[in-house]
Amino acid sequence: MTTAQKPDWKAVVARKRAERDALIPAEYDIPASKLPPVDGKSVVSFPATCGLLTPAEVAITEIDDVDVLLAKLAKREYTAAEVLEAYIKRACIAHRLVNPITEIHFDDARRWARELDDELQATGKTRGPLHGLPVSLKDQFRIKGSDATIAYVSYVGRQADHDAVCTALLKEAGAVPFVKTNLPQTIMFAETRNELFGTTLNPHNRLLHTGGSSGGEGALVAIKGSPLGVGTDVGGSVRIPAGMCGLFGLRPSSHRFPYEGAVNSMEGQETIPSVLGPLTRTLSGLTTFTKAILAGRPWLYDPLVPEMPWSQSRYDAAKAKKGLKIGLMSTDLHVHPFPPYERALQVARDALTKAGHDVVPFVPYEPGQGLAIMGDAFCADGGRDVLEAISGCDEPLGPQVTGVGKPEKSAYELWQINKRKTVYRKRALDHWRDAGVDFVLCPTSVYPAMKHDDECWILYTGLWNLLDYTAISLPVSSVDAKLDPKRSSPPHDGWYSDDDRRWNDKYDPDLVDGAPIGLQVVAGRYREEEALGFAETVWHAIRG
Amino acid sequence: MTTAQKPDWKAVVARKRAERDALIPAEYDIPASKLPPVDGKSVVSFPATCGLLTPAEVAITEIDDVDVLLAKLAKREYTAAEVLEAYIKRACIAHRLVNPITEIHFDDARRWARELDDELQATGKTRGPLHGLPVSLKDQFRIKGSDATIAYVSYVGRQADHDAVCTALLKEAGAVPFVKTNLPQTIMFAETRNELFGTTLNPHNRLLHTGGSSGGEGALVAIKGSPLGVGTDVGGSVRIPAGMCGLFGLRPSSHRFPYEGAVNSMEGQETIPSVLGPLTRTLSGLTTFTKAILAGRPWLYDPLVPEMPWSQSRYDAAKAKKGLKIGLMSTDLHVHPFPPYERALQVARDALTKAGHDVVPFVPYEPGQGLAIMGDAFCADGGRDVLEAISGCDEPLGPQVTGVGKPEKSAYELWQINKRKTVYRKRALDHWRDAGVDFVLCPTSVYPAMKHDDECWILYTGLWNLLDYTAISLPVSSVDAKLDPKRSSPPHDGWYSDDDRRWNDKYDPDLVDGAPIGLQVVAGRYREEEALGFAETVWHAIRG
């Protein structure tokens, strides 16, 4: 296509945004004049206090616990239709505040919700374990009838003619997908901004980013515009926004949940597969999602999903286990986590020790090697996939962790990367097994949410993608500018490098005061049940 | 390395073979003059009748059922030492007849067997589920202290300093690895010949090949020089030699069994992973191996093995299931199986129908597409891996299914192959699910064992590697020159192509009279338990 024939990307963007916004009911669209100014103050409560929601709708959307909401739906205390409408309203307000939405499916969702209500009325039975639960989906997940642009301007108009398997299983379980959410261009970055849909803001502090790549989910679920969202994670993209937005986020091992039918960038990159996982406001929501998806037998519809049904006994055993041996990983040996993470780890260690567990130091296996392998895997195509995707209309290329500007590898060289990966994974497995820990507790990131348009450091999460271990981010704390002052001297073990010092220089306690701090519970591979069980133990020790 | 500096490959070969043969005890080494001439007659019984084995040793090695042998070992009816010695003797005779052995570990094995006997004597307990079972391993599996050349001359002398995980788990289960076995150069071919160790012959008819790539195992287990062998399979390499040699062979789904620590060609090729699987003389042996390996918790030692313990209930349910719906796949739509396969399928259909099952036609999903994807995946490196491996001493390159002579793909192009694979697997899964079959029954190959130095056609097995389905080859029949004459006219649906006709022209009933015929039971992905259970049903219907 010559440049002359290419569509004007800015025109496409304007049209796409206008089409989306036209689907926001006028009565739910708060005029800009009535919105609070964009500043460092939290807007999480604004939708509940702005007067648009009825008291019942406020009550519905303030139920953080998905299980509580599901119980009320099953008992017909609420109809699916009214729960959906409450969330539609709140999502519309959220959208004007923090810009999380890419695609709107309100009409479809309303129809599905009515069907669920009719079904329950007629049969006395819920459709499935998620009966009536509105859910938001990261833009990648196809919903029949709308685009899944993954924020590439050139993908606008490629309407899905079928649901992704995840979408279909959610609907089968009774969930009601009603919006899709924002992500960074290429999906290979840990902030959420792109040319097509713009930047998503952090509802706790709109001067800060939401992390990424599932940052639309992070923002929307945190502001209670959705009770549960589905993101994806190839280097931390569920856990980082969960951590930055004060949510729970689960990265399962590869293919435990069905990715089939989701649009992705760099498709065919199998060295480190992207996985999907839920973000929600209580830990039990992650468990409920996991059980519901597995109950749908995803292996019948996704050729990559192994047949591993939910194991209640493994979950129960993990949750009940006394005297756990917990590996505390306080550093990735490359960048020291900012002071609020150090405090969070200290709090966690004290609480878990008090609860009778054995908290021991855990040093990750050669994380530098892991980082190099990840970089080589993600960059192997020399950015061809990304460049092809943006070439359709020459949209500008933003920041990303891909091979753009790097030489393309050959297939043989890619095989050598795979080989290094397997050697690394073997050594790391031996290291983990020899440590004899039940799980590892570590920071979700180096930094809390930071100013928009920064760089990203993803080793604390990416390491577990490379090893394919199950990891859950828990919102254990938040920055307290008084308790977490900037370091006045180097950490006790000194700076690892100029880069370490440079990263830590970015810490601005006053700017990020109150920003959420996440820690990860990391269990082994395909140990979703154990990770969820152990996370309960950690959560209750710290918060209970 | 300049040519001047490279070792003379023929000298390396001569030295390596001499070193190996020096490990054959002189008293077990039958002089060439006392060996039968190489002709079309079976030599399976020769070791039992040549006078070298004692009657007790004949009795031991004639026990085909691994479970029966294990029971006698556990009851101390036989010691591990005497069972091993019987198999060592028979393997030595076998070696002079059909050339299956690459590496000899008799001394280590004798020591391990004595330890097992002492342990059972002292504690009254067997070490594990394979207590005292001699096992042979395809050359890929490292045993500490010997080479794992995979038949590359340039790999001679790279002594392993550790056991492969499979080796270690077998020993932990009480098995006694005592020899390693032959495979083709590159491992990417379905016959078993190479410059380093020569050609392995089929004990049923030494004018014929054994199939491959695990042809050393096929020959050694068939001639009862080993009760159970471990092969590997990336396109049929366990099932083809099992089929050609009249054995049972299991290809599990990828990474169900631990490949870690095995040497391989084309390492890092992950598009279609090679897997390991057992070959043995009774079906129960496959089940016993599977249970024993999984009982060793391979996921603790191999980072790629998912934590999927043996499920007795799934096995029992599959075995007991009545009224199965069985898909009979009589063709790959490219090459018609030779007449003895048609008869074997007919026999199986009649027997299964009589046993109350519903046998329906099954047409595979677009096998031509599958073949193209396999070819592209295996050839992606343009043969660089293979060329590098032989460059060490310029050994001649034999036939192989690799990229030698083809252009090397780029990493981006390899991603596109991966993408096509996933699309194909999704469509094939939908196709399979919609067919609603419990399992598929199909030929293991187009041809029985054929003359040495031919070409190979692997679509009947390779299709299941691409889809990663569990498949078991059963020795259901053998060629009967009278019952299976050469076709006098085209098949009822006509030749698919000149290639189809060309392949079928190779069929020579007189030459291959008596050669084994295998059929595969194919269940879905990670359905080893179901495949083993269904295989029992098929076996009993046909043979019971």
Boltz contact constraints between the chains, C-beta under 6 A:
constraints:
  - contact:
      token1: [A, 260]
      token2: [B, 426]
      max_distance: 6.0
  - contact:
      token1: [A, 267]
      token2: [B, 419]
      max_distance: 6.0
  - contact:
      token1: [A, 268]
      token2: [B, 415]
      max_distance: 6.0
  - contact:
      token1: [A, 268]
      token2: [B, 416]
      max_distance: 6.0
  - contact:
      token1: [A, 268]
      token2: [B, 418]
      max_distance: 6.0
  - contact:
      token1: [A, 268]
      token2: [B, 419]
      max_distance: 6.0
  - contact:
      token1: [A, 269]
      token2: [B, 415]
      max_distance: 6.0
  - contact:
      token1: [A, 270]
      token2: [B, 418]
      max_distance: 6.0
  - contact:
      token1: [A, 300]
      token2: [B, 433]
      max_distance: 6.0
  - contact:
      token1: [A, 303]
      token2: [B, 425]
      max_distance: 6.0
  - contact:
      token1: [A, 303]
      token2: [B, 426]
      max_distance: 6.0
  - contact:
      token1: [A, 303]
      token2: [B, 429]
      max_distance: 6.0
  - contact:
      token1: [A, 306]
      token2: [B, 306]
      max_distance: 6.0
  - contact:
      token1: [A, 306]
      token2: [B, 526]
      max_distance: 6.0
  - contact:
      token1: [A, 307]
      token2: [B, 526]
      max_distance: 6.0
  - contact:
      token1: [A, 380]
      token2: [B, 411]
      max_distance: 6.0
  - contact:
      token1: [A, 381]
      token2: [B, 411]
      max_distance: 6.0
  - contact:
      token1: [A, 381]
      token2: [B, 412]
      max_distance: 6.0
  - contact:
      token1: [A, 384]
      token2: [B, 412]
      max_distance: 6.0
  - contact:
      token1: [A, 408]
      token2: [B, 410]
      max_distance: 6.0
  - contact:
      token1: [A, 408]
      token2: [B, 411]
      max_distance: 6.0
  - contact:
      token1: [A, 409]
      token2: [B, 411]
      max_distance: 6.0
  - contact:
      token1: [A, 410]
      token2: [B, 408]
      max_distance: 6.0
  - contact:
      token1: [A, 410]
      token2: [B, 410]
      max_distance: 6.0
  - contact:
      token1: [A, 411]
      token2: [B, 380]
      max_distance: 6.0
  - contact:
      token1: [A, 411]
      token2: [B, 381]
      max_distance: 6.0
  - contact:
      token1: [A, 411]
      token2: [B, 409]
      max_distance: 6.0
  - contact:
      token1: [A, 411]
      token2: [B, 414]
      max_distance: 6.0
  - contact:
      token1: [A, 412]
      token2: [B, 381]
      max_distance: 6.0
  - contact:
      token1: [A, 412]
      token2: [B, 384]
      max_distance: 6.0
  - contact:
      token1: [A, 414]
      token2: [B, 411]
      max_distance: 6.0
  - contact:
      token1: [A, 414]
      token2: [B, 414]
      max_distance: 6.0
  - contact:
      token1: [A, 415]
      token2: [B, 268]
      max_distance: 6.0
  - contact:
      token1: [A, 415]
      token2: [B, 269]
      max_distance: 6.0
  - contact:
      token1: [A, 416]
      token2: [B, 268]
      max_distance: 6.0
  - contact:
      token1: [A, 418]
      token2: [B, 268]
      max_distance: 6.0
  - contact:
      token1: [A, 418]
      token2: [B, 270]
      max_distance: 6.0
  - contact:
      token1: [A, 419]
      token2: [B, 267]
      max_distance: 6.0
  - contact:
      token1: [A, 419]
      token2: [B, 268]
      max_distance: 6.0
  - contact:
      token1: [A, 425]
      token2: [B, 303]
      max_distance: 6.0
  - contact:
      token1: [A, 426]
      token2: [B, 260]
      max_distance: 6.0
  - contact:
      token1: [A, 426]
      token2: [B, 303]
      max_distance: 6.0
  - contact:
      token1: [A, 429]
      token2: [B, 303]
      max_distance: 6.0
  - contact:
      token1: [A, 433]
      token2: [B, 300]
      max_distance: 6.0
  - contact:
      token1: [A, 526]
      token2: [B, 306]
      max_distance: 6.0
  - contact:
      token1: [A, 526]
      token2: [B, 307]
      max_distance: 6.0
